[in-house]
């Protein structure tokens, strides 16, 4: 077997590992493949709709100081309004269905949906809505309000933008990968099981969005 073929085969598990590192079949952090891309500036303004099939809000949290439990929200919606010439007129809103929380362990997921944690019957969504977007270093800062468990707190998310590209279906598509963010669950009124579950939560957001087509 030629050396190039051996290298190509060896690369497959490495790339795959980067893709599923947090949750089987889902990438919600900057992967090995993403690092081969070049972040860009917003070039094409307009309205964009978040592609829920290629978007993930993921998290990991400490358990007993020994390990990190990883999970995600599998149902996501959202919209971006981009003004490439005046970012102050741009905005983003991303919403997760709180009941779609998934840590790959059914009893734990049921507990997370209960009044012990997210209380999804009373608070069905997790939402981030920006109040300002501006250029920051090699990316952008989106300042806004994160609402969890009915409590809103101001946060700033640093992110990089990729694209636009024309996808195989003729859509103009962009990608956004946010830097990992640390929040405290107690800030959102979730203090249950503090002896075993850490207060700090690492949050990861990666999304794709397609430009809305003008009505014919």
C-alpha positions in Angstrom: 0.0 0.0 0.0 1.3 3.4 -0.9 2.3 5.9 1.8 -0.4 8.4 0.8 -3.1 5.7 1.0 -1.9 4.8 4.5 -1.9 8.4 5.7 -5.4 8.9 4.3 -6.8 5.9 6.1 -5.1 6.9 9.3 -6.6 10.3 9.1 -10.2 9.1 9.1 -10.5 8.1 12.8 -8.6 11.3 13.9 -11.1 13.5 12.0 -14.0 11.4 13.2 -12.9 11.7 16.8 -12.9 15.5 16.5 -16.4 15.3 15.2 -18.0 13.2 18.0 -15.9 14.3 20.9 -18.8 15.7 22.9 -21.8 13.7 21.8 -22.3 10.8 19.4 -23.0 12.0 15.9 -23.0 15.7 16.9 -20.3 18.4 16.6 -20.9 21.5 18.6 -17.3 22.7 19.1 -14.7 23.8 16.6 -13.6 20.5 15.1 -10.4 19.4 13.4 -12.1 20.0 10.0 -13.3 23.4 11.0 -9.7 24.4 11.9 -8.8 24.0 8.2 -11.2 26.8 7.3 -10.6 30.5 7.5 -12.8 32.8 9.5 -14.2 35.6 7.4 -16.0 38.9 7.9 -19.7 39.3 7.2 -19.8 39.9 3.5 -23.4 39.4 2.5 -26.2 41.1 4.5 -29.8 40.0 4.8 -32.0 37.7 6.8 -30.8 34.2 7.7 -32.6 31.3 9.2 -30.8 28.9 11.5 -30.5 25.4 10.1 -31.5 23.2 13.0 -30.1 20.1 11.5 -26.6 21.6 11.5 -26.8 23.6 14.7 -26.0 22.5 18.2 -26.1 24.0 21.7 -23.9 21.7 23.8 -22.6 21.7 27.3 -20.5 19.8 29.8 -20.7 19.9 33.6 -18.7 18.4 36.4 -19.9 15.4 38.5 -18.4 14.8 42.0 -15.2 16.6 40.9 -14.3 13.4 39.0 -15.6 13.7 35.5 -17.5 15.8 33.0 -21.1 14.9 31.9 -21.7 16.0 28.3 -24.9 16.8 26.5 -26.8 19.0 24.1 -30.1 20.4 23.1 -31.2 18.6 19.9 -34.0 21.0 18.7 -32.8 24.4 17.7 -34.4 27.4 15.9 -33.2 30.9 15.3 -32.6 33.8 13.0 -29.9 36.3 12.1 -30.3 39.8 10.6 -27.0 40.9 9.1 -26.1 44.4 8.0 -22.6 44.0 6.6 -22.1 47.7 6.4 -23.4 48.6 9.8 -23.1 45.9 12.4 -25.0 47.9 14.9 -28.1 47.1 12.9 -27.4 43.3 13.1 -29.0 40.9 15.5 -29.2 37.2 16.3 -31.7 35.1 18.2 -31.2 31.4 18.9 -33.8 29.2 20.8 -33.4 25.7 22.1 -36.3 23.5 23.0 -35.5 22.8 26.7 -37.3 19.4 26.5 -34.8 18.3 23.8 -32.0 18.1 26.4 -30.0 14.9 25.7 -27.1 13.5 27.8 -27.6 10.0 26.3 -28.9 8.7 29.7 -32.7 8.6 29.7 -33.3 8.7 33.6 -30.9 11.6 33.9 -32.5 13.5 31.0 -35.9 13.0 32.7 -34.5 14.5 35.9 -33.0 17.5 34.0 -36.5 18.2 32.4 -38.1 18.0 35.9 -38.6 20.9 38.4 -35.3 19.9 39.9 -33.5 21.6 37.0 -35.0 23.1 33.8 -38.7 22.6 34.7 -39.6 22.4 31.0 -43.3 22.5 31.6 -43.0 26.0 33.0 -40.0 27.1 31.0 -40.0 25.4 27.6 -37.2 27.2 26.0 -33.5 28.4 26.4 -32.9 31.6 24.5 -30.1 33.9 23.6 -31.1 37.2 22.0 -28.5 39.8 21.1 -28.6 43.5 21.9 -25.4 44.4 20.1 -23.0 42.8 17.6 -19.5 44.3 17.0 -16.1 43.4 15.6 -13.7 42.1 18.2 -10.2 40.9 17.4 -10.3 38.1 14.9 -14.0 37.6 15.3 -17.1 39.3 16.7 -18.8 39.9 20.1 -22.5 39.3 20.5 -23.7 41.0 23.7 -27.2 40.0 24.7 -29.5 38.2 27.2 -29.4 34.5 27.9 -32.7 33.2 29.3 -32.7 29.8 31.2 -35.3 28.6 33.6 -37.2 31.9 33.2 -34.2 34.0 34.3 -32.4 36.4 32.0 -28.8 37.3 32.4 -26.5 39.5 30.2 -23.6 37.7 28.5 -21.2 38.3 25.7 -20.4 35.6 23.2 -17.2 35.8 21.1 -17.6 34.0 17.8 -16.1 33.5 14.4 -18.0 33.5 11.1 -17.4 31.3 8.1 -18.6 31.7 4.6 -20.7 32.6 2.8 -20.8 29.7 0.4 -23.3 28.4 -2.1 -24.3 25.0 -0.8 -25.3 22.1 -3.1 -29.0 23.0 -2.9 -28.4 26.6 -4.1 -28.7 28.3 -0.7 -26.3 31.0 0.5 -25.0 29.5 3.8 -22.9 30.8 6.6 -21.4 29.2 9.7 -20.8 30.5 13.2 -18.6 28.9 15.8 -18.6 30.5 19.3 -15.8 30.4 21.8 -16.6 28.1 24.8 -18.6 30.0 27.4 -18.7 29.4 31.2 -22.0 30.1 33.0 -23.1 29.4 36.6 -26.3 27.5 36.8 -27.1 29.1 40.2 -27.4 32.4 38.4 -30.5 30.9 36.7 -32.1 29.5 39.8 -30.8 26.0 39.4 -29.2 25.0 42.7 -30.5 21.4 43.1 -27.9 18.7 43.9 -25.1 21.2 44.5 -23.2 18.6 46.5 -22.6 16.4 43.4 -23.1 18.6 40.3 -20.8 21.6 39.7 -22.1 25.1 39.5 -19.9 26.0 36.5 -21.2 24.9 33.1 -19.2 25.0 29.9 -21.4 26.0 26.9 -20.6 25.4 23.2 -22.5 26.8 20.3 -22.0 26.0 16.6 -24.5 26.9 13.9 -25.2 27.1 10.2 -27.8 29.5 8.7 -29.2 29.9 5.2 -30.1 33.3 3.7 -33.8 33.8 3.3 -34.8 34.0 -0.4 -36.7 37.1 -1.6 -40.3 36.3 -2.4 -41.0 35.9 -6.1 
